[in-house]
C-alpha cells in the first residue's frame, strides 16, 4: 500500500495524489519526486554523484560490495520479489542486482535528484522515486529492501530503520551495509558526511528496536584492515578529497579485487570474522 509522504493517509492508486492533504508529486528527469516541502538534506555534496558514476564500474571496492550484497540477497531472499533500494545513488548496485536476478522487481529511491538522474540512465524502465528515507510512503509493500552505506549519513538512522520495517511485508528481508569500527574514523568519514561508524552490538540493537530479527551479520573488507589502519595514521592534506581513495593504479586495483575474491569465497563457506572495514547485516521484519 502507498501512503502520503506528508500526512501518511492511504493512497489507493499510483498517481501519488493525496485526497486528504492535497499532496501531489512533481516530475523530474525520469523520476517522480515525493519529497514533502519540509524535507531537508543531510548536507551530502550532491556534486559527488557525477564523480562517483565515473569511478564505480571496475573499481575493486564497489564491485566487491556488489558481490557481497548479491550473495546475501540470494541466500536470504532467493533474488526474487519486489525490491526497493533506498539511497540508490547513481544506481550502480541496483543495476548489478537487476542483471544477476531476473526475477527481482527492482525499484530505486534517492533523496538527491542528481543521483537519480544517473540511476535512470543506467536502469531505463525501472521505477525511480525521489523520496526521504525517513518518511517512506509505503506500507507492507516490498519483499526486500536494501540500504547500502546510507544510514551512517543520517542522524535519524533509527527512524529510517523503523520506516523500512513498515515498508516491508511481514517476513520481508532488509539487507544493509555500513562502515564498521569507530576506531577507523578518519578525515575521510568527516568529508563523506558520515555521522558514525558502527559496532556490531550497536547495529544489532538498532535493528532489534526497529522490529527486526537479525539473521546474519558479517564483516567484509577484513583482510585489508592493516592498510586502512596505516592510512588513518598518515596526516591528511588540508585539501584532502575523500574520492582520492578511489584513484589508485590499475595494478593495485586488480590486487585488491583479488583479495576481495578470496574474502567472498571464504564468506560463502561460512567464515565470519569479527573485524572488517564494512559490516553487512541481514534482518527479517517481524510482525507488528
N, C-alpha and C positions, 0 to 999 in steps of 0.2 A: 504494500500500500504506500502511496505517496502522501506526504503531508506538507503543509505550507511551511517554508523555512522561516517565515516571520511569526506566525501565530500557532503553528502546529495543527491546524484544522485539517481533517482528511480532504484530499483532492482526488476525486473519483476518476479522472482521466489524465492523459499525458500532456495536456495543454499547460499545466502548472499554474493555471489561473485560479486564484483562491476566491471563493464566494463569500468568505467570512470577513476578510480584511482588505480585499481588492488587490492583493499582491499579484504581480504579473512578471514573467521573466523578460529579459532583454536578450537580443540576438548578438552573438559575437562572430568571430571569424571561424565558422564551422562548429560553433557550440552555443548552448544556451547559458545565460548567467542567472543563477538562482541566489545570488548574494543579497541578503537583506540590506537595507540602506545603512544600517549601523555597523555592518561588518568591517572590521579593521584588520589590517595585515599585521604580521609579527615583526616587520622590519626587514624581511628577507629581500636581498637585492634581486629584483626581477630581471635585471640585465644579465644575470649569470646564466639564464636558460640558453641563450644563443651560444655561449661558450661551452656549456655542458653538452649541447646537442652535437657540437663538432668533436668532442673528446670521447664520448661514451663508447661508440662502436669500436671494438677491438681492444679497448683498454682493459687490463687484467682485472681490476677491482670490480668494474661494472659487469663484466662478463662472468666473473666468479660468483658475484652476488646473485645474478640471474640463475646460475646453475643451482645454487643452494635453495633459492625460493622455489624453483620448479620442482626440485626433489621433495621439498616439504609439501607442496601442493599436491603432487602426485601421491605421496604416501598417505596423507590425511584427508584428501578430498577426491582423489581419483582424477583430478583435472577436468571436472565436468560441472555443469550447473551455471547459475548466474553468479558472476564475479564482479566485484567493484574494487578498483584501486583508488584509494584516497591519496591526494598529494602525488599525482602521477608524474609531475614534472614534464619532461619532454616526451613521455610515452615509451621510453626505452624498455622498461620492464614489461609493460602491457603488450608491447609488440612481440617480445620474446615469448611470453606466455601464450598469446594467441596463435603463434606459429607452432608451438610444441603441443598444444591441447586443442584440437579442432572442436571438441565438444564443450569447451569452456566459452560461455557467453559473456564476453568482456565488456565492461563499461569503465570509463575513466572520469575522474574528477580532480580538480585542482583549483586552488584559490586564485592563482595568477593566470590571467588570460595569455600572457606571454608564453607560459609553458604549454597551455592547451593548444595554442596555435601550432606549435611543433608537433604535439601529440596527434592533432587532427591530420596533419600531413603524413605522419607515419602510419596512421591507422584509419584510412578512409572507410566510412561506413560504420565505424564503432561509435556508440553513444558517448558524447563528450558533454560534461556539465561543469560549469564554474560554480563552485559552492564552498562553503565554510565547513570544515570537518567538525567544528564544534557545534554545528547545527545541521546535522544530516537530515534531509527531508524524506526519509524512508522508514518504514516500519515492517519488520518480518519480510523483507524483500529479497535478500540475497542468500545464496548457499555458502559463499565465501567472500571475505573482504581482505584486502592486503593494504598494509601501511609500511612502506619501505623507506626507512630513515626519514621519517616525517615527524613523529610525536616529540622527538627531542627538540624540535624547533619551537614548541608551544609551551607557554606557561600552564595552559589548561589541558595537559595530557590526560588527566583523569576524566575530564568532560568528553574528550574525543573517544576514549575507550567506552564510556557509557553510551555515547551516541552510536558507536559501532555495534554494541550489543543490541540496541533497539532495531538497528537496520538489518541485522542477521535474523534468519529464521531460527527457531529453537533447534539446537544441534548443529547450527552453522559454524564454519571454521574461520577464525582470524589468524592470519599469518603476518607477523610483524618483525621488522629488523630495526635495531637501534645500535648506536655506538656504546661500547662497554668499557667499564673500569674508569672511575673518576680520576685515578692516578695518571691516566693518559691525557688528561685535559691539557690543551695547549692553545697557542695563539690561533691555530687553525680552527679550533672549535669556536672561539670567540668570533672570528671573521665569518664563519659559516652560520652564525646566529644560532648556535646550539644553546639550549638552556641547561642541559645536563648531559652527562654520560651515565649510563645505568649500571647498577649491580643486579645480579640475578634476583636476589631477595626483594629488591625494590620493585622490579618488573612483575614478579610473581604476585606481590602484594597488590599492586595496582590492577592487575588483570582480575584477581580474585574479587577485589572490591567492586569491580565493574560488572560482575556477574558471569565470569568465565571460569571454566575448568581448564587449567594448564595441562596440555597433553605432552608437550615436548619443549625442551629448551636446550639449545646448542650454541656453543661459541664457534665462531669461524674467524678466519684470518689469524689463526692461532700460532702457526709456525713463524709468522713474521713479527711477533711481538718484540723480539730483540731489536729489530730495525725501527719499530715505532718508538721504543724507549730511547734509542740513540737519537732519533730525530727530535724528540722532545728536549734533549739536553743541548742541542745546538741553538744558540741565540738566534732569534728571528730578526730579519731585517725590518726596518721601520716601514718599508713599502711592501711588506710581505703580502702575497696573493695566495689564498687558500687553494686556488687551482694550480699553483706551482707544483703541487704533489702529483698532478696528473701529467706533467711534462717531463717524461723520462726517456732515455734512449730506447730504441726498439729492442735491443738485446736484453735490457733489464726488464722490459715489459714481458717478453717471452719467458724469461726465467721465473718471474713472479707468477705468471699464468701457470707454468708447470707445477710450481709449488702448490698452487690452489687446486690443481687437478688431483694431486696426491691427497690434499685435505678432504676433497669431496669424496674420493674413493674410500677413505677411512670413515668419513661420516656415514656413508651408505652401509658400512659394515657395523655401525652402531657405536663408533667412538664418540665420546662426549668429554671434551677437555674443559677444565674449569676456567680457562683463560682464553682470551682472544680479543682482537680489536673490536669485533662486532658480535652481536648477540641475536640469535633467531629464536622466536617464541611462536608456538602454535597453541591455540586455545579454542575450546568449544563453548559456544553460547549456551548457557543453561536456561531452563525455563524460568520465567519470572515468578 
